[in-house]
Amino acid sequence: MKDALIKALLEMGRLIVLAVIPVAIPMVEAAKIDWKLILIVAVVTLLRGIDKYLHELAPEGEAGGLVRF
């Protein structure tokens, strides 16, 4: 269970680098930050992290993640 949590947190960190930073750079350059857009990207990142956690907890050979709900 601890390994699943670590993998989920790593997935969220990877997605933050891949999604939030490229979206935020043009906003910072324009000196106008759209907090709604940043929040949407952060929520998607959180959901992907939860999905990764649930996927890692699934028994071997079964579909895991948010697909099961």
Biopython code that builds the backbone (N, CA, C, O; Angstrom):
import numpy as np
from Bio.PDB.StructureBuilder import StructureBuilder

atoms = [
    (1, "MET", "N", (0.823, -1.187, 0.000)),
    (1, "MET", "CA", (0.000, 0.000, 0.000)),
    (1, "MET", "C", (0.870, 1.255, 0.000)),
    (1, "MET", "O", (0.529, 2.250, -0.641)),
    (2, "LYS", "N", (1.978, 1.210, 0.708)),
    (2, "LYS", "CA", (2.883, 2.356, 0.747)),
    (2, "LYS", "C", (3.501, 2.595, -0.632)),
    (2, "LYS", "O", (3.661, 3.740, -1.056)),
    (3, "ASP", "N", (3.847, 1.504, -1.330)),
    (3, "ASP", "CA", (4.408, 1.647, -2.671)),
    (3, "ASP", "C", (3.402, 2.262, -3.630)),
    (3, "ASP", "O", (3.767, 3.058, -4.495)),
    (4, "ALA", "N", (2.125, 1.889, -3.477)),
    (4, "ALA", "CA", (1.080, 2.447, -4.339)),
    (4, "ALA", "C", (0.952, 3.948, -4.117)),
    (4, "ALA", "O", (0.786, 4.706, -5.073)),
    (5, "LEU", "N", (1.028, 4.375, -2.874)),
    (5, "LEU", "CA", (0.938, 5.800, -2.565)),
    (5, "LEU", "C", (2.132, 6.558, -3.134)),
    (5, "LEU", "O", (1.975, 7.655, -3.671)),
    (6, "ILE", "N", (3.293, 5.992, -3.021)),
    (6, "ILE", "CA", (4.501, 6.627, -3.561)),
    (6, "ILE", "C", (4.407, 6.758, -5.072)),
    (6, "ILE", "O", (4.741, 7.801, -5.634)),
    (7, "LYS", "N", (3.945, 5.684, -5.737)),
    (7, "LYS", "CA", (3.802, 5.735, -7.193)),
    (7, "LYS", "C", (2.764, 6.772, -7.608)),
    (7, "LYS", "O", (2.946, 7.461, -8.612)),
    (8, "ALA", "N", (1.679, 6.891, -6.849)),
    (8, "ALA", "CA", (0.649, 7.880, -7.161)),
    (8, "ALA", "C", (1.186, 9.296, -6.984)),
    (8, "ALA", "O", (0.906, 10.173, -7.801)),
    (9, "LEU", "N", (1.950, 9.522, -5.930)),
    (9, "LEU", "CA", (2.524, 10.855, -5.710)),
    (9, "LEU", "C", (3.543, 11.198, -6.789)),
    (9, "LEU", "O", (3.624, 12.347, -7.222)),
    (10, "LEU", "N", (4.315, 10.216, -7.223)),
    (10, "LEU", "CA", (5.255, 10.450, -8.318)),
    (10, "LEU", "C", (4.520, 10.775, -9.613)),
    (10, "LEU", "O", (4.961, 11.628, -10.384)),
    (11, "GLU", "N", (3.403, 10.097, -9.851)),
    (11, "GLU", "CA", (2.591, 10.385, -11.032)),
    (11, "GLU", "C", (2.063, 11.815, -10.982)),
    (11, "GLU", "O", (2.090, 12.517, -11.993)),
    (12, "MET", "N", (1.584, 12.254, -9.822)),
    (12, "MET", "CA", (1.094, 13.621, -9.696)),
    (12, "MET", "C", (2.216, 14.627, -9.918)),
    (12, "MET", "O", (2.013, 15.644, -10.581)),
    (13, "GLY", "N", (3.384, 14.356, -9.375)),
    (13, "GLY", "CA", (4.522, 15.255, -9.583)),
    (13, "GLY", "C", (4.920, 15.349, -11.043)),
    (13, "GLY", "O", (5.230, 16.429, -11.546)),
    (14, "ARG", "N", (4.908, 14.215, -11.718)),
    (14, "ARG", "CA", (5.246, 14.192, -13.145)),
    (14, "ARG", "C", (4.223, 14.993, -13.945)),
    (14, "ARG", "O", (4.581, 15.740, -14.855)),
    (15, "LEU", "N", (2.958, 14.833, -13.600)),
    (15, "LEU", "CA", (1.920, 15.560, -14.316)),
    (15, "LEU", "C", (1.952, 17.058, -14.038)),
    (15, "LEU", "O", (1.608, 17.859, -14.907)),
    (16, "ILE", "N", (2.362, 17.438, -12.834)),
    (16, "ILE", "CA", (2.488, 18.863, -12.534)),
    (16, "ILE", "C", (3.532, 19.489, -13.448)),
    (16, "ILE", "O", (3.326, 20.574, -13.993)),
    (17, "VAL", "N", (4.649, 18.800, -13.610)),
    (17, "VAL", "CA", (5.698, 19.319, -14.487)),
    (17, "VAL", "C", (5.215, 19.368, -15.931)),
    (17, "VAL", "O", (5.479, 20.335, -16.646)),
    (18, "LEU", "N", (4.504, 18.323, -16.362)),
    (18, "LEU", "CA", (4.074, 18.254, -17.755)),
    (18, "LEU", "C", (2.871, 19.130, -18.078)),
    (18, "LEU", "O", (2.692, 19.518, -19.232)),
    (19, "ALA", "N", (2.041, 19.452, -17.088)),
    (19, "ALA", "CA", (0.799, 20.164, -17.379)),
    (19, "ALA", "C", (0.741, 21.571, -16.787)),
    (19, "ALA", "O", (0.474, 22.530, -17.511)),
    (20, "VAL", "N", (0.981, 21.706, -15.516)),
    (20, "VAL", "CA", (0.786, 23.002, -14.860)),
    (20, "VAL", "C", (1.844, 24.016, -15.279)),
    (20, "VAL", "O", (1.512, 25.160, -15.588)),
    (21, "ILE", "N", (3.084, 23.622, -15.294)),
    (21, "ILE", "CA", (4.151, 24.578, -15.604)),
    (21, "ILE", "C", (4.024, 25.153, -17.013)),
    (21, "ILE", "O", (4.101, 26.372, -17.164)),
    (22, "PRO", "N", (3.832, 24.329, -18.059)),
    (22, "PRO", "CA", (3.680, 24.935, -19.391)),
    (22, "PRO", "C", (2.452, 25.839, -19.526)),
    (22, "PRO", "O", (2.461, 26.779, -20.321)),
    (23, "VAL", "N", (1.401, 25.562, -18.759)),
    (23, "VAL", "CA", (0.218, 26.416, -18.793)),
    (23, "VAL", "C", (0.496, 27.722, -18.051)),
    (23, "VAL", "O", (0.002, 28.779, -18.443)),
    (24, "ALA", "N", (1.277, 27.648, -16.995)),
    (24, "ALA", "CA", (1.515, 28.821, -16.159)),
    (24, "ALA", "C", (2.552, 29.776, -16.750)),
    (24, "ALA", "O", (2.481, 30.976, -16.486)),
    (25, "ILE", "N", (3.494, 29.297, -17.526)),
    (25, "ILE", "CA", (4.566, 30.155, -18.050)),
    (25, "ILE", "C", (4.022, 31.323, -18.884)),
    (25, "ILE", "O", (4.420, 32.463, -18.643)),
    (26, "PRO", "N", (3.131, 31.086, -19.850)),
    (26, "PRO", "CA", (2.611, 32.247, -20.600)),
    (26, "PRO", "C", (1.819, 33.221, -19.724)),
    (26, "PRO", "O", (1.810, 34.427, -19.973)),
    (27, "MET", "N", (1.159, 32.686, -18.702)),
    (27, "MET", "CA", (0.411, 33.557, -17.799)),
    (27, "MET", "C", (1.351, 34.469, -17.014)),
    (27, "MET", "O", (1.065, 35.650, -16.821)),
    (28, "VAL", "N", (2.448, 33.923, -16.574)),
    (28, "VAL", "CA", (3.421, 34.722, -15.818)),
    (28, "VAL", "C", (4.051, 35.767, -16.732)),
    (28, "VAL", "O", (4.255, 36.908, -16.320)),
    (29, "GLU", "N", (4.359, 35.385, -17.972)),
    (29, "GLU", "CA", (4.936, 36.339, -18.916)),
    (29, "GLU", "C", (3.979, 37.497, -19.208)),
    (29, "GLU", "O", (4.406, 38.641, -19.365)),
    (30, "ALA", "N", (2.686, 37.190, -19.277)),
    (30, "ALA", "CA", (1.693, 38.224, -19.551)),
    (30, "ALA", "C", (1.277, 38.962, -18.282)),
    (30, "ALA", "O", (0.490, 39.907, -18.347)),
    (31, "ALA", "N", (1.790, 38.546, -17.141)),
    (31, "ALA", "CA", (1.464, 39.137, -15.842)),
    (31, "ALA", "C", (-0.028, 39.068, -15.537)),
    (31, "ALA", "O", (-0.578, 39.935, -14.859)),
    (32, "LYS", "N", (-0.666, 38.033, -16.044)),
    (32, "LYS", "CA", (-2.083, 37.827, -15.776)),
    (32, "LYS", "C", (-2.311, 36.321, -15.588)),
    (32, "LYS", "O", (-2.235, 35.543, -16.538)),
    (33, "ILE", "N", (-2.585, 35.942, -14.364)),
    (33, "ILE", "CA", (-2.736, 34.525, -14.054)),
    (33, "ILE", "C", (-4.217, 34.175, -14.003)),
    (33, "ILE", "O", (-4.989, 34.797, -13.274)),
    (34, "ASP", "N", (-4.598, 33.181, -14.780)),
    (34, "ASP", "CA", (-5.966, 32.684, -14.798)),
    (34, "ASP", "C", (-6.052, 31.528, -13.799)),
    (34, "ASP", "O", (-5.710, 30.389, -14.119)),
    (35, "TRP", "N", (-6.511, 31.837, -12.589)),
    (35, "TRP", "CA", (-6.529, 30.836, -11.518)),
    (35, "TRP", "C", (-7.504, 29.704, -11.811)),
    (35, "TRP", "O", (-7.305, 28.580, -11.351)),
    (36, "LYS", "N", (-8.550, 29.988, -12.568)),
    (36, "LYS", "CA", (-9.504, 28.926, -12.909)),
    (36, "LYS", "C", (-8.841, 27.853, -13.769)),
    (36, "LYS", "O", (-9.045, 26.659, -13.552)),
    (37, "LEU", "N", (-8.054, 28.285, -14.737)),
    (37, "LEU", "CA", (-7.361, 27.332, -15.602)),
    (37, "LEU", "C", (-6.347, 26.518, -14.802)),
    (37, "LEU", "O", (-6.243, 25.305, -14.984)),
    (38, "ILE", "N", (-5.608, 27.173, -13.929)),
    (38, "ILE", "CA", (-4.639, 26.458, -13.087)),
    (38, "ILE", "C", (-5.362, 25.460, -12.187)),
    (38, "ILE", "O", (-4.882, 24.343, -11.991)),
    (39, "LEU", "N", (-6.511, 25.852, -11.637)),
    (39, "LEU", "CA", (-7.290, 24.958, -10.788)),
    (39, "LEU", "C", (-7.788, 23.747, -11.563)),
    (39, "LEU", "O", (-7.754, 22.628, -11.049)),
    (40, "ILE", "N", (-8.248, 23.953, -12.786)),
    (40, "ILE", "CA", (-8.714, 22.839, -13.614)),
    (40, "ILE", "C", (-7.586, 21.855, -13.880)),
    (40, "ILE", "O", (-7.776, 20.644, -13.761)),
    (41, "VAL", "N", (-6.423, 22.361, -14.237)),
    (41, "VAL", "CA", (-5.273, 21.489, -14.491)),
    (41, "VAL", "C", (-4.873, 20.758, -13.211)),
    (41, "VAL", "O", (-4.519, 19.579, -13.261)),
    (42, "ALA", "N", (-4.923, 21.433, -12.075)),
    (42, "ALA", "CA", (-4.574, 20.806, -10.798)),
    (42, "ALA", "C", (-5.569, 19.704, -10.430)),
    (42, "ALA", "O", (-5.167, 18.661, -9.914)),
    (43, "VAL", "N", (-6.858, 19.922, -10.688)),
    (43, "VAL", "CA", (-7.874, 18.907, -10.383)),
    (43, "VAL", "C", (-7.675, 17.682, -11.274)),
    (43, "VAL", "O", (-7.778, 16.550, -10.803)),
    (44, "VAL", "N", (-7.391, 17.902, -12.551)),
    (44, "VAL", "CA", (-7.128, 16.769, -13.446)),
    (44, "VAL", "C", (-5.903, 16.002, -12.963)),
    (44, "VAL", "O", (-5.889, 14.771, -12.987)),
    (45, "THR", "N", (-4.883, 16.719, -12.529)),
    (45, "THR", "CA", (-3.680, 16.077, -11.993)),
    (45, "THR", "C", (-4.015, 15.257, -10.757)),
    (45, "THR", "O", (-3.531, 14.135, -10.611)),
    (46, "LEU", "N", (-4.834, 15.800, -9.867)),
    (46, "LEU", "CA", (-5.246, 15.081, -8.670)),
    (46, "LEU", "C", (-6.017, 13.813, -9.031)),
    (46, "LEU", "O", (-5.774, 12.752, -8.455)),
    (47, "LEU", "N", (-6.939, 13.918, -9.978)),
    (47, "LEU", "CA", (-7.701, 12.733, -10.392)),
    (47, "LEU", "C", (-6.805, 11.665, -11.005)),
    (47, "LEU", "O", (-7.009, 10.472, -10.779)),
    (48, "ARG", "N", (-5.816, 12.093, -11.777)),
    (48, "ARG", "CA", (-4.879, 11.116, -12.350)),
    (48, "ARG", "C", (-4.064, 10.435, -11.251)),
    (48, "ARG", "O", (-3.774, 9.242, -11.338)),
    (49, "GLY", "N", (-3.697, 11.193, -10.218)),
    (49, "GLY", "CA", (-2.975, 10.600, -9.090)),
    (49, "GLY", "C", (-3.829, 9.597, -8.339)),
    (49, "GLY", "O", (-3.343, 8.534, -7.953)),
    (50, "ILE", "N", (-5.100, 9.922, -8.129)),
    (50, "ILE", "CA", (-6.022, 8.993, -7.468)),
    (50, "ILE", "C", (-6.203, 7.740, -8.326)),
    (50, "ILE", "O", (-6.227, 6.622, -7.811)),
    (51, "ASP", "N", (-6.329, 7.939, -9.638)),
    (51, "ASP", "CA", (-6.467, 6.810, -10.547)),
    (51, "ASP", "C", (-5.249, 5.896, -10.479)),
    (51, "ASP", "O", (-5.382, 4.673, -10.461)),
    (52, "LYS", "N", (-4.083, 6.488, -10.442)),
    (52, "LYS", "CA", (-2.843, 5.697, -10.352)),
    (52, "LYS", "C", (-2.806, 4.920, -9.045)),
    (52, "LYS", "O", (-2.413, 3.754, -9.033)),
    (53, "TYR", "N", (-3.208, 5.550, -7.946)),
    (53, "TYR", "CA", (-3.232, 4.889, -6.643)),
    (53, "TYR", "C", (-4.184, 3.692, -6.659)),
    (53, "TYR", "O", (-3.827, 2.601, -6.216)),
    (54, "LEU", "N", (-5.397, 3.906, -7.173)),
    (54, "LEU", "CA", (-6.369, 2.815, -7.232)),
    (54, "LEU", "C", (-5.913, 1.712, -8.175)),
    (54, "LEU", "O", (-6.168, 0.535, -7.922)),
    (55, "HIS", "N", (-5.246, 2.079, -9.249)),
    (55, "HIS", "CA", (-4.717, 1.095, -10.188)),
    (55, "HIS", "C", (-3.654, 0.226, -9.525)),
    (55, "HIS", "O", (-3.610, -0.987, -9.732)),
    (56, "GLU", "N", (-2.808, 0.854, -8.735)),
    (56, "GLU", "CA", (-1.753, 0.104, -8.054)),
    (56, "GLU", "C", (-2.313, -0.816, -6.969)),
    (56, "GLU", "O", (-1.706, -1.843, -6.667)),
    (57, "LEU", "N", (-3.457, -0.469, -6.377)),
    (57, "LEU", "CA", (-4.062, -1.304, -5.334)),
    (57, "LEU", "C", (-4.853, -2.486, -5.891)),
    (57, "LEU", "O", (-5.154, -3.430, -5.161)),
    (58, "ALA", "N", (-5.189, -2.438, -7.175)),
    (58, "ALA", "CA", (-6.003, -3.502, -7.775)),
    (58, "ALA", "C", (-5.232, -4.823, -7.770)),
    (58, "ALA", "O", (-4.018, -4.841, -7.975)),
    (59, "PRO", "N", (-5.935, -5.914, -7.536)),
    (59, "PRO", "CA", (-5.275, -7.233, -7.589)),
    (59, "PRO", "C", (-4.704, -7.508, -8.971)),
    (59, "PRO", "O", (-5.172, -6.960, -9.969)),
    (60, "GLU", "N", (-3.709, -8.343, -9.017)),
    (60, "GLU", "CA", (-3.051, -8.698, -10.276)),
    (60, "GLU", "C", (-4.063, -9.306, -11.243)),
    (60, "GLU", "O", (-4.813, -10.210, -10.875)),
    (61, "GLY", "N", (-4.081, -8.815, -12.468)),
    (61, "GLY", "CA", (-4.970, -9.342, -13.488)),
    (61, "GLY", "C", (-6.321, -8.666, -13.570)),
    (61, "GLY", "O", (-7.119, -9.005, -14.445)),
    (62, "GLU", "N", (-6.607, -7.719, -12.685)),
    (62, "GLU", "CA", (-7.878, -6.992, -12.713)),
    (62, "GLU", "C", (-7.630, -5.549, -13.124)),
    (62, "GLU", "O", (-6.569, -4.979, -12.869)),
    (63, "ALA", "N", (-8.641, -4.977, -13.767)),
    (63, "ALA", "CA", (-8.552, -3.558, -14.114)),
    (63, "ALA", "C", (-8.662, -2.737, -12.840)),
    (63, "ALA", "O", (-9.512, -3.001, -11.989)),
    (64, "GLY", "N", (-7.817, -1.767, -12.721)),
    (64, "GLY", "CA", (-7.849, -0.906, -11.531)),
    (64, "GLY", "C", (-8.118, 0.521, -11.909)),
    (64, "GLY", "O", (-8.335, 0.824, -13.082)),
    (65, "GLY", "N", (-8.107, 1.383, -10.962)),
    (65, "GLY", "CA", (-8.291, 2.799, -11.211)),
    (65, "GLY", "C", (-9.745, 3.203, -11.186)),
    (65, "GLY", "O", (-10.604, 2.489, -10.669)),
    (66, "LEU", "N", (-10.000, 4.360, -11.753)),
    (66, "LEU", "CA", (-11.350, 4.911, -11.751)),
    (66, "LEU", "C", (-12.279, 4.183, -12.709)),
    (66, "LEU", "O", (-13.484, 4.436, -12.707)),
    (67, "VAL", "N", (-11.738, 3.274, -13.537)),
    (67, "VAL", "CA", (-12.536, 2.500, -14.480)),
    (67, "VAL", "C", (-13.564, 1.632, -13.757)),
    (67, "VAL", "O", (-14.641, 1.361, -14.289)),
    (68, "ARG", "N", (-13.233, 1.207, -12.571)),
    (68, "ARG", "CA", (-14.086, 0.275, -11.834)),
    (68, "ARG", "C", (-15.327, 0.946, -11.257)),
    (68, "ARG", "O", (-16.269, 0.254, -10.872)),
    (69, "PHE", "N", (-15.352, 2.255, -11.189)),
    (69, "PHE", "CA", (-16.490, 2.934, -10.569)),
    (69, "PHE", "C", (-17.539, 3.186, -11.568)),
    (69, "PHE", "O", (-18.582, 3.751, -11.239)),
]
sb = StructureBuilder()
sb.init_structure("model")
sb.init_model(0)
sb.init_chain("A")
sb.init_seg("    ")
for serial, (resi, resn, name, xyz) in enumerate(atoms, 1):
    if name == "N":
        sb.init_residue(resn, " ", resi, " ")
    sb.init_atom(name, np.array(xyz, "f"), 0.0, 1.0, " ", f" {name:<3s}", serial, name[0])
structure = sb.get_structure()
